[in-house]
């Protein structure tokens, strides 16, 4: 499935056809691409990416790679990153970032609910600010379990509900109205920890973060950074 951009060692190992335009949010994609680069330093997201990816090794699949800002933070112990991104503009930016990466990165189209890769093919998976926007979280996490080897690691950095009753009420209200339409399907009130646990992952250490750490508390401020693993013995039906 994976491929690099044409003219730079492009290759494909996809067994089936995947539409390159599975998700198309051109206005939001342009806004996100600019905002995310600014957030690397102003909000300290770059340092969070270092902590998210530290210690990874072997083959890694990254779900919802966006514009590829994680790529520069993968340690040299990673042998290959397969980065799945459904949005056309962000995927093109990710391809450009892959060319600058010090570890091999292959960028491919696909959605989290139907990953175009073989089962038990990866040592680790990365989800970074993506579970908020997938259409079917349980199905996406079931796919994550499928493609990880038994005992494989999930690293996650996600935002979700938090801040007490008033803030959570605000988050749910925004989710029911304008927020997903303005932000490429993002939802504010999801709980990634509960979702991972319900999907059968064994939770490892995790910590709650505020982004930004200082300043006003926004509906997007309540984040969690941590790890989980696929059980060695998988008894999920």
C-alpha positions as CSV (number, residue, x, y, z in Angstrom):
1,X,0.0,0.0,0.0
2,X,2.5,2.7,1.0
3,X,3.9,5.1,-1.5
4,X,6.2,8.1,-1.7
5,X,5.6,11.1,-4.0
6,X,6.3,10.5,-7.7
7,X,9.9,10.9,-8.7
8,X,11.3,10.1,-5.3
9,X,11.3,6.4,-4.9
10,X,7.5,6.0,-5.2
11,X,6.2,2.5,-4.5
12,X,2.9,1.0,-3.7
13,X,1.9,-2.1,-1.8
14,X,-1.8,-1.6,-1.8
15,X,-3.7,-4.7,-2.6
16,X,-7.0,-2.9,-3.2
17,X,-8.1,0.4,-4.6
18,X,-8.6,3.3,-2.2
19,X,-10.1,6.6,-3.4
20,X,-7.7,9.5,-3.0
21,X,-10.6,11.7,-2.0
22,X,-12.2,9.8,0.8
23,X,-12.4,13.0,2.9
24,X,-12.3,16.5,1.4
25,X,-12.4,19.6,3.6
26,X,-10.3,22.1,1.6
27,X,-11.0,25.2,3.6
28,X,-10.5,23.5,7.0
29,X,-7.4,21.7,5.7
30,X,-5.7,25.0,4.7
31,X,-6.6,26.6,8.1
32,X,-5.4,23.5,10.0
33,X,-2.1,23.4,8.1
34,X,-1.3,27.0,9.1
35,X,-2.6,26.7,12.6
36,X,-0.7,23.5,13.4
37,X,2.6,24.9,12.3
38,X,2.1,27.9,14.6
39,X,1.1,25.7,17.5
40,X,4.3,23.7,17.3
41,X,6.1,26.5,19.2
42,X,3.4,28.8,20.6
43,X,1.5,26.0,22.3
44,X,4.4,23.7,22.8
45,X,3.0,20.9,20.6
46,X,6.4,20.1,19.3
47,X,7.5,19.0,22.7
48,X,4.4,16.9,23.1
49,X,5.2,15.2,19.9
50,X,8.7,14.3,21.2
51,X,7.1,12.7,24.3
52,X,4.4,11.0,22.2
53,X,6.9,9.2,20.0
54,X,9.9,8.6,22.3
55,X,11.1,5.1,22.5
56,X,9.1,3.7,19.5
57,X,10.8,1.1,17.3
58,X,10.0,-1.2,14.4
59,X,7.1,-0.7,12.0
60,X,4.7,2.1,13.0
61,X,1.3,3.0,11.5
62,X,0.1,6.6,12.0
63,X,-3.6,7.2,11.6
64,X,-4.7,10.6,10.4
65,X,-1.2,11.9,9.8
66,X,-2.5,15.4,8.8
67,X,0.3,17.5,7.3
68,X,3.0,15.2,8.7
69,X,4.3,17.2,11.6
70,X,5.0,14.1,13.6
71,X,7.4,12.8,11.1
72,X,10.4,14.9,12.3
73,X,9.9,13.6,15.8
74,X,10.2,9.8,15.2
75,X,13.3,8.3,16.7
76,X,15.9,6.5,14.6
77,X,14.9,3.2,16.1
78,X,11.7,3.2,13.9
79,X,12.3,1.2,10.7
80,X,9.3,2.5,8.8
81,X,6.2,4.7,9.3
82,X,3.1,4.1,7.2
83,X,1.0,7.3,7.5
84,X,-2.7,7.2,6.6
85,X,-4.3,10.4,5.7
86,X,-7.7,10.7,3.9
87,X,-7.8,14.5,3.2
88,X,-6.3,15.3,-0.1
89,X,-4.5,18.6,0.7
90,X,-3.2,17.4,4.0
91,X,-2.0,14.2,2.4
92,X,0.0,16.2,-0.2
93,X,1.6,18.2,2.6
94,X,2.4,15.0,4.5
95,X,4.1,13.6,1.3
96,X,6.3,16.7,1.3
97,X,7.1,16.2,5.0
98,X,7.9,12.6,4.4
99,X,10.7,13.6,2.0
100,X,12.3,15.6,4.7
101,X,12.0,12.9,7.4
102,X,15.1,11.1,8.7
103,X,13.1,7.8,9.0
104,X,11.4,6.1,6.1
105,X,7.8,7.4,5.8
106,X,5.2,6.2,3.3
107,X,2.0,8.2,3.0
108,X,-1.2,6.6,1.7
109,X,-4.9,7.4,1.4
110,X,-7.3,5.6,3.6
111,X,-9.8,6.1,6.5
112,X,-9.4,4.9,10.1
113,X,-12.5,2.7,9.8
114,X,-11.0,0.6,6.9
115,X,-7.2,0.7,7.0
116,X,-5.7,-0.5,3.7
117,X,-3.0,-2.7,5.4
118,X,-2.6,-6.3,6.5
119,X,-3.5,-7.6,9.9
120,X,-0.9,-7.8,12.7
121,X,1.6,-6.0,10.4
122,X,2.8,-3.3,12.9
123,X,4.7,-3.0,16.1
124,X,3.1,0.3,17.1
125,X,0.3,2.7,16.2
126,X,0.1,6.4,16.6
127,X,-3.1,8.5,16.9
128,X,-2.6,12.2,17.3
129,X,-5.5,14.6,17.4
130,X,-7.6,12.2,15.2
131,X,-10.1,10.3,17.3
132,X,-12.1,13.5,17.6
133,X,-12.9,13.5,13.9
134,X,-13.3,9.9,12.9
135,X,-16.9,9.0,12.0
136,X,-17.0,5.7,13.9
137,X,-14.6,5.6,16.8
138,X,-15.3,1.9,17.9
139,X,-14.8,0.7,14.3
140,X,-11.6,2.7,13.9
141,X,-10.2,1.3,17.1
142,X,-11.2,-2.2,16.1
143,X,-9.2,-1.6,12.9
144,X,-6.2,-0.4,15.0
145,X,-6.3,-3.7,17.0
146,X,-6.5,-5.6,13.8
147,X,-3.3,-4.1,12.3
148,X,-1.2,-4.3,15.5
149,X,0.6,-7.4,16.4
150,X,-0.4,-9.0,19.8
151,X,1.3,-6.9,22.4
152,X,1.7,-3.9,20.0
153,X,1.7,-0.4,21.4
154,X,-0.6,2.5,20.8
155,X,0.6,6.0,21.5
156,X,-2.1,8.7,21.7
157,X,-2.3,12.4,22.0
158,X,-6.0,13.5,21.9
159,X,-8.3,16.2,23.1
160,X,-11.7,15.5,24.6
161,X,-14.2,16.4,27.2
162,X,-13.1,18.1,30.4
163,X,-13.2,21.2,32.5
164,X,-16.2,20.4,34.7
165,X,-19.9,20.4,34.1
166,X,-20.3,23.8,32.5
167,X,-17.4,23.3,30.0
168,X,-18.7,19.8,29.2
169,X,-22.1,21.2,28.5
170,X,-20.6,23.7,26.2
171,X,-18.6,21.0,24.4
172,X,-21.7,18.9,23.8
173,X,-23.6,21.9,22.6
174,X,-21.0,22.8,20.1
175,X,-20.8,19.2,18.9
176,X,-24.5,19.2,18.2
177,X,-24.4,22.4,16.2
178,X,-21.6,24.2,14.4
179,X,-18.3,22.8,15.5
180,X,-18.1,19.6,13.4
181,X,-19.2,21.6,10.3
182,X,-16.5,24.2,10.8
183,X,-13.6,21.9,11.8
184,X,-13.6,18.9,9.4
185,X,-15.8,16.7,11.6
186,X,-14.0,17.4,14.9
187,X,-16.0,16.6,18.1
188,X,-15.1,18.2,21.5
189,X,-16.9,16.0,24.0
190,X,-15.5,12.5,23.1
191,X,-13.5,10.6,25.8
192,X,-10.5,8.9,24.2
193,X,-9.6,7.0,27.4
194,X,-13.0,5.4,27.7
195,X,-13.0,4.7,23.9
196,X,-9.6,2.9,24.1
197,X,-10.7,0.9,27.2
198,X,-14.0,-0.1,25.6
199,X,-12.2,-1.2,22.5
200,X,-10.2,-3.8,24.5
201,X,-6.9,-2.0,24.8
202,X,-4.9,-2.3,28.0
203,X,-4.2,1.2,29.1
204,X,-0.6,2.2,30.1
205,X,0.5,5.4,31.7
206,X,-1.3,8.6,30.6
207,X,-1.5,12.1,31.8
208,X,-3.9,15.0,31.3
209,X,-2.7,18.1,29.7
210,X,-4.0,21.6,29.1
211,X,-3.3,23.2,25.7
212,X,-2.3,25.9,26.0
213,X,-0.9,25.2,29.5
214,X,-1.3,28.9,30.5
215,X,-4.0,31.2,29.3
216,X,-7.8,30.9,28.8
217,X,-9.4,27.5,29.0
218,X,-11.0,26.7,25.7
219,X,-13.3,23.8,24.7
220,X,-10.3,22.3,22.9
221,X,-7.9,22.7,25.8
222,X,-8.4,19.3,27.5
223,X,-6.0,16.8,26.2
224,X,-4.5,13.4,27.2
225,X,-1.1,11.9,26.3
226,X,-0.3,8.3,26.9
227,X,0.0,4.7,25.7
228,X,-2.0,1.6,25.5
229,X,-1.4,-1.9,24.1
230,X,-3.2,-4.6,22.3
231,X,-3.4,-7.6,24.6
232,X,-1.1,-10.6,24.0
233,X,-4.1,-12.8,24.0
234,X,-6.9,-11.2,22.0
235,X,-10.3,-12.5,23.2
236,X,-12.4,-9.8,21.5
237,X,-15.1,-11.3,19.2
